[in-house]
Amino acid sequence: MSTGQISPNDQQTIKAACDVRLRTIFQSGTPVWIIDEQYDPIGPIWGVNLVCQGERGRWMKRRYRYDIPSDTLQYAGEQPAADSELLAARRGGKRL
């Protein structure tokens, strides 16, 4: 997980704000694993890749962008997750 050019305190603040927005999308107790997060100073945006169950029950890899100045979360697409990717997310991802 890359943090770019931000201080650890700023990183924690941004991650916490992004997690709050993500929790408005997923019900409490829903299995969601964050597999990658990174700071993009050009946006500035906090990018998040995660694994969750899609509408039809299939496991999906989703991308979100948290726009820091506007305090908004933007959906950036999804694709099916392979069984190996789901297993890796469960083993090494951060539970939302």
BAROBA-31865 format. One record per residue (C-alpha): residue in one letter; x, y, z. Coordinates in steps of 0.02 Angstrom, whole numbers, plus 50000, padded with zeros to 5 digits. Layout:
<marvo><r>A</r><X>X</X><Y>Y</Y><Z>Z</Z></marvo>
...
% end
This chain:
<marvo><r>M</r><X>50000</X><Y>50000</Y><Z>50000</Z></marvo>
<marvo><r>S</r><X>50079</X><Y>50160</Y><Z>49941</Z></marvo>
<marvo><r>T</r><X>50061</X><Y>50324</Y><Z>50034</Z></marvo>
<marvo><r>G</r><X>50154</X><Y>50443</Y><Z>49916</Z></marvo>
<marvo><r>Q</r><X>50203</X><Y>50612</Y><Z>49991</Z></marvo>
<marvo><r>I</r><X>50090</X><Y>50631</Y><Z>50142</Z></marvo>
<marvo><r>S</r><X>50128</X><Y>50627</Y><Z>50327</Z></marvo>
<marvo><r>P</r><X>50074</X><Y>50477</Y><Z>50432</Z></marvo>
<marvo><r>N</r><X>49947</X><Y>50587</Y><Z>50524</Z></marvo>
<marvo><r>D</r><X>49871</X><Y>50648</Y><Z>50360</Z></marvo>
<marvo><r>Q</r><X>49869</X><Y>50470</Y><Z>50295</Z></marvo>
<marvo><r>Q</r><X>49770</X><Y>50409</Y><Z>50446</Z></marvo>
<marvo><r>T</r><X>49646</X><Y>50553</Y><Z>50431</Z></marvo>
<marvo><r>I</r><X>49618</X><Y>50522</Y><Z>50246</Z></marvo>
<marvo><r>K</r><X>49600</X><Y>50333</Y><Z>50270</Z></marvo>
<marvo><r>A</r><X>49475</X><Y>50359</Y><Z>50411</Z></marvo>
<marvo><r>A</r><X>49369</X><Y>50478</Y><Z>50305</Z></marvo>
<marvo><r>C</r><X>49373</X><Y>50358</Y><Z>50158</Z></marvo>
<marvo><r>D</r><X>49325</X><Y>50210</Y><Z>50269</Z></marvo>
<marvo><r>V</r><X>49175</X><Y>50309</Y><Z>50334</Z></marvo>
<marvo><r>R</r><X>49115</X><Y>50337</Y><Z>50155</Z></marvo>
<marvo><r>L</r><X>49144</X><Y>50154</Y><Z>50110</Z></marvo>
<marvo><r>R</r><X>49041</X><Y>50098</Y><Z>50260</Z></marvo>
<marvo><r>T</r><X>48892</X><Y>50192</Y><Z>50190</Z></marvo>
<marvo><r>I</r><X>48897</X><Y>50075</Y><Z>50039</Z></marvo>
<marvo><r>F</r><X>48920</X><Y>49909</Y><Z>50129</Z></marvo>
<marvo><r>Q</r><X>48806</X><Y>49848</Y><Z>50269</Z></marvo>
<marvo><r>S</r><X>48885</X><Y>49811</Y><Z>50436</Z></marvo>
<marvo><r>G</r><X>48956</X><Y>49635</Y><Z>50440</Z></marvo>
<marvo><r>T</r><X>48969</X><Y>49622</Y><Z>50251</Z></marvo>
<marvo><r>P</r><X>49133</X><Y>49534</Y><Z>50205</Z></marvo>
<marvo><r>V</r><X>49240</X><Y>49667</Y><Z>50120</Z></marvo>
<marvo><r>W</r><X>49430</X><Y>49663</Y><Z>50111</Z></marvo>
<marvo><r>I</r><X>49535</X><Y>49812</Y><Z>50059</Z></marvo>
<marvo><r>I</r><X>49678</X><Y>49744</Y><Z>49955</Z></marvo>
<marvo><r>D</r><X>49766</X><Y>49904</Y><Z>49903</Z></marvo>
<marvo><r>E</r><X>49763</X><Y>50088</Y><Z>49947</Z></marvo>
<marvo><r>Q</r><X>49867</X><Y>50227</Y><Z>49874</Z></marvo>
<marvo><r>Y</r><X>49880</X><Y>50414</Y><Z>49876</Z></marvo>
<marvo><r>D</r><X>49879</X><Y>50511</Y><Z>49712</Z></marvo>
<marvo><r>P</r><X>49943</X><Y>50688</Y><Z>49744</Z></marvo>
<marvo><r>I</r><X>49883</X><Y>50751</Y><Z>49575</Z></marvo>
<marvo><r>G</r><X>49699</X><Y>50732</Y><Z>49625</Z></marvo>
<marvo><r>P</r><X>49727</X><Y>50733</Y><Z>49770</Z></marvo>
<marvo><r>I</r><X>49640</X><Y>50566</Y><Z>49780</Z></marvo>
<marvo><r>W</r><X>49650</X><Y>50413</Y><Z>49893</Z></marvo>
<marvo><r>G</r><X>49627</X><Y>50259</Y><Z>49784</Z></marvo>
<marvo><r>V</r><X>49555</X><Y>50099</Y><Z>49858</Z></marvo>
<marvo><r>N</r><X>49543</X><Y>49925</Y><Z>49782</Z></marvo>
<marvo><r>L</r><X>49438</X><Y>49798</Y><Z>49875</Z></marvo>
<marvo><r>V</r><X>49355</X><Y>49628</Y><Z>49860</Z></marvo>
<marvo><r>C</r><X>49170</X><Y>49608</Y><Z>49899</Z></marvo>
<marvo><r>Q</r><X>49019</X><Y>49509</Y><Z>49842</Z></marvo>
<marvo><r>G</r><X>48926</X><Y>49581</Y><Z>49694</Z></marvo>
<marvo><r>E</r><X>48739</X><Y>49592</Y><Z>49670</Z></marvo>
<marvo><r>R</r><X>48727</X><Y>49415</Y><Z>49601</Z></marvo>
<marvo><r>G</r><X>48834</X><Y>49338</Y><Z>49737</Z></marvo>
<marvo><r>R</r><X>48994</X><Y>49330</Y><Z>49635</Z></marvo>
<marvo><r>W</r><X>49153</X><Y>49396</Y><Z>49714</Z></marvo>
<marvo><r>M</r><X>49212</X><Y>49557</Y><Z>49631</Z></marvo>
<marvo><r>K</r><X>49363</X><Y>49671</Y><Z>49636</Z></marvo>
<marvo><r>R</r><X>49303</X><Y>49851</Y><Z>49649</Z></marvo>
<marvo><r>R</r><X>49394</X><Y>50015</Y><Z>49633</Z></marvo>
<marvo><r>Y</r><X>49346</X><Y>50176</Y><Z>49722</Z></marvo>
<marvo><r>R</r><X>49423</X><Y>50348</Y><Z>49725</Z></marvo>
<marvo><r>Y</r><X>49404</X><Y>50460</Y><Z>49876</Z></marvo>
<marvo><r>D</r><X>49417</X><Y>50641</Y><Z>49818</Z></marvo>
<marvo><r>I</r><X>49500</X><Y>50725</Y><Z>49967</Z></marvo>
<marvo><r>P</r><X>49456</X><Y>50909</Y><Z>49935</Z></marvo>
<marvo><r>S</r><X>49272</X><Y>50875</Y><Z>49899</Z></marvo>
<marvo><r>D</r><X>49256</X><Y>50735</Y><Z>50029</Z></marvo>
<marvo><r>T</r><X>49169</X><Y>50621</Y><Z>49903</Z></marvo>
<marvo><r>L</r><X>49186</X><Y>50438</Y><Z>49860</Z></marvo>
<marvo><r>Q</r><X>49178</X><Y>50390</Y><Z>49676</Z></marvo>
<marvo><r>Y</r><X>49148</X><Y>50216</Y><Z>49606</Z></marvo>
<marvo><r>A</r><X>49280</X><Y>50174</Y><Z>49476</Z></marvo>
<marvo><r>G</r><X>49226</X><Y>50003</Y><Z>49412</Z></marvo>
<marvo><r>E</r><X>49233</X><Y>49819</Y><Z>49452</Z></marvo>
<marvo><r>Q</r><X>49285</X><Y>49653</Y><Z>49380</Z></marvo>
<marvo><r>P</r><X>49261</X><Y>49472</Y><Z>49436</Z></marvo>
<marvo><r>A</r><X>49386</X><Y>49409</Y><Z>49564</Z></marvo>
<marvo><r>A</r><X>49469</X><Y>49242</Y><Z>49534</Z></marvo>
<marvo><r>D</r><X>49464</X><Y>49115</Y><Z>49676</Z></marvo>
<marvo><r>S</r><X>49650</X><Y>49143</Y><Z>49705</Z></marvo>
<marvo><r>E</r><X>49621</X><Y>49331</Y><Z>49721</Z></marvo>
<marvo><r>L</r><X>49482</X><Y>49304</Y><Z>49847</Z></marvo>
<marvo><r>L</r><X>49593</X><Y>49190</Y><Z>49949</Z></marvo>
<marvo><r>A</r><X>49736</X><Y>49316</Y><Z>49943</Z></marvo>
<marvo><r>A</r><X>49617</X><Y>49456</Y><Z>49998</Z></marvo>
<marvo><r>R</r><X>49556</X><Y>49353</Y><Z>50145</Z></marvo>
<marvo><r>R</r><X>49734</X><Y>49312</Y><Z>50197</Z></marvo>
<marvo><r>G</r><X>49817</X><Y>49480</Y><Z>50171</Z></marvo>
<marvo><r>G</r><X>49682</X><Y>49613</Y><Z>50150</Z></marvo>
<marvo><r>K</r><X>49620</X><Y>49734</Y><Z>50281</Z></marvo>
<marvo><r>R</r><X>49441</X><Y>49700</Y><Z>50334</Z></marvo>
<marvo><r>L</r><X>49327</X><Y>49851</Y><Z>50315</Z></marvo>
% end
